[in-house]
Amino acid sequence: MAEKKVATKTSNPITRYWRETRGELRKVTWLSRDEAWRLTTIVLGVTIAMAAFLWVFDLIFSTSIQWVLQRLLGV
């Protein structure tokens, strides 16, 4: 029987880091391609919606400030 090597304090820290990283990545549950595309579409949709909302809000706010300044300063 072959024995597994156990990381000790004297092993190379870089090698130990990569070994532990690979071990952790094996535990990850990866998304399927369909799930990844669906979630990407949702993120892009929300991002575009928020950009549009902020653009409209900024347009209203800047127009209001410009209108107030014109009335107060007569510019």
C-alpha positions in Angstrom: 0.0 0.0 0.0 1.2 3.5 -0.9 1.0 6.0 1.9 -0.1 9.6 1.3 2.4 12.3 2.1 1.3 14.6 4.9 2.4 18.2 4.8 4.8 18.9 7.6 6.2 22.1 8.9 9.5 21.4 7.1 7.9 21.1 3.6 8.2 23.8 1.1 5.5 26.5 1.8 4.8 27.1 -1.9 4.3 23.4 -2.6 2.1 23.1 0.5 0.1 26.1 -0.7 -0.6 24.7 -4.1 -1.4 21.3 -2.7 -3.9 22.8 -0.3 -5.4 25.0 -3.0 -6.0 22.0 -5.3 -7.6 20.1 -2.5 -10.0 23.0 -1.7 -10.9 23.5 -5.4 -11.9 19.8 -5.6 -14.5 20.5 -2.9 -16.1 23.3 -4.9 -19.5 22.7 -6.5 -19.2 24.3 -10.0 -22.2 25.7 -11.9 -23.4 24.0 -15.0 -23.0 26.0 -18.3 -26.7 26.7 -18.4 -26.8 28.0 -14.8 -23.8 30.2 -15.5 -25.4 31.7 -18.6 -28.7 32.3 -16.7 -27.0 34.0 -13.8 -24.8 36.1 -16.1 -28.0 37.2 -17.9 -29.6 38.2 -14.6 -26.5 40.2 -13.5 -26.3 42.0 -16.8 -30.1 42.8 -16.7 -29.9 44.2 -13.2 -26.8 46.2 -14.1 -28.5 47.7 -17.2 -31.6 48.5 -15.2 -29.7 50.2 -12.4 -27.7 52.2 -15.0 -30.9 53.4 -16.6 -32.4 54.2 -13.2 -29.3 56.2 -12.2 -29.2 58.0 -15.6 -32.8 59.1 -15.3 -32.3 60.1 -11.6 -29.2 62.1 -12.6 -31.0 63.8 -15.5 -33.9 64.8 -13.3 -31.6 66.0 -10.5 -29.2 68.0 -12.8 -32.2 69.6 -14.7 -33.8 70.6 -11.4 -30.6 72.1 -10.0 -30.0 74.0 -13.3 -33.6 75.3 -13.2 -33.3 76.5 -9.6 -30.0 78.2 -10.3 -31.5 80.0 -13.3 -34.4 81.2 -11.3 -32.2 82.4 -8.3 -29.3 83.8 -10.2 -31.1 84.8 -13.4 -28.3 83.2 -15.5 
